[in-house]
Amino acid sequence: MAAAVSPLAVALPDLPPLAGVRLSSAAAGIRYQGRTDVVMIEVAPGSTVAGVFTSNKCPGAPVDWCRAALKGGKARMLVVNAGNANVFTGKAGRDACAATAAAAARLADCPAKQVFVASTGVIGELLPHEKLVAALPGLQETLSEDGWEKAARGIMTTDTFPKAVTKLAQIGDAQVRITGIAKGSGMIAPDMATMLCFVFTDAKIPADALQTMLKKGVDASFNCTTVDSDTSTSDTVLLIATGQAKHPRIPPPDGSAARNRMLADFARALNELLLEMALLVIRDGEGAQKLVRIDVTGATNGRSAKKIAMAVANSPLVKTAIAGEDANWGRIVMAVGKSGEPADRDRLSIGVGGVWMAKDGGVVPGYDEAPVVAHMKGLEVEIAIDIGLGKGKATAWTCDLTHGYIDINGSYRS
């Protein structure tokens, strides 16, 4: 039985065609019955690609395949399956990636290294890639520039709603589009927060410039989010530029100042898209009922601020207090202290929903809990933490921890 849609869900926006991208979806019966579980995305010849992948030391075979393919800087096709992660599958997993890429390459008339593959789902089970390969010809025949919604749905596992964002940007006097789809609900934590995100643009941008912008954008978005502190073995973000838009030529790397100026608005739109995509994943956190933002200021530096913010975001006690709408600020103090970062109890300040609850090592005189409790009953909760030691600041996003998380993960394979 499908899970109820998250109360934090956001409806899909209008997703117009993007020049140089065609998509299709099919039910291959890899794990699920009666639902799409394979997605093919074809991009124009000559498309450039960038990627960021999980830091997990036990990555899936598709991650290894994509890392190797990325060295070529070109993409022609992407094949994604849901229901089986193709992780911890040894040589069989590697063979599955190679067979899938080879079959797709024959259809696209391109080298196998220009085919990217991604998988999401159960770990440790062999991927029946013969089903995947058998589905590819039919997928190619049904490729459509209007297949965005079906593709977003086709990569879902425990997700309760499809996720997509589209943005416009300027390069010179020309307008370009950036569109992305993502999946993710559980096993979400920083270092490539199972989470998949595929972003496409019609701009003509060299692979090295794409890689620089993507890495920076991911660090400020997906790598600042957490659902359950578990870093997936499959996390993948790909950014593919089809080069179909007409705009001024991007300067070479040795003209970095001119390149940065020309790509400034594109980078802005990309960063906005990546953050929105990351927050869609958090909004669909398994069992989530509340979206939580944690702002840390006054840390010794930005790195320290981020570590503190993530310690709070990952604290089961903080997350369950939020689920219970309990204004227990002592749990936040605990999480700050356990982060291992510089903190002084007598300079620390804690606030929720714009109300400071504790300052200078104690409760604020005359503190009234009523407005804080009212704030915590909402769908979005904001926590402010001032360390009082410096100018470092950071923001992290998480969700509450409910019994729904246990229900979903306790029965994931059954």
Secondary structure as UniProt FT lines:
FT   TURN            7..8
FT   TURN            19..20
FT   STRAND          21..26
FT   STRAND          38..53
FT   HELIX           61..70
FT   TURN            71..72
FT   STRAND          74..84
FT   HELIX           90..108
FT   HELIX           112..114
FT   STRAND          115..122
FT   HELIX           129..141
FT   TURN            145..146
FT   HELIX           148..154
FT   STRAND          163..171
FT   TURN            172..173
FT   STRAND          174..183
FT   STRAND          196..201
FT   HELIX           207..219
FT   TURN            220..221
FT   HELIX           222..224
FT   STRAND          236..241
FT   HELIX           253..255
FT   HELIX           256..283
FT   TURN            286..287
FT   STRAND          291..299
FT   HELIX           302..313
FT   HELIX           316..323
FT   TURN            324..325
FT   HELIX           329..338
FT   TURN            345..347
FT   STRAND          349..352
FT   TURN            353..354
FT   STRAND          355..359
FT   TURN            360..361
FT   STRAND          362..363
FT   TURN            365..366
FT   HELIX           370..376
FT   STRAND          380..386
FT   STRAND          392..399
FT   HELIX           403..410
FT   TURN            411..413
//
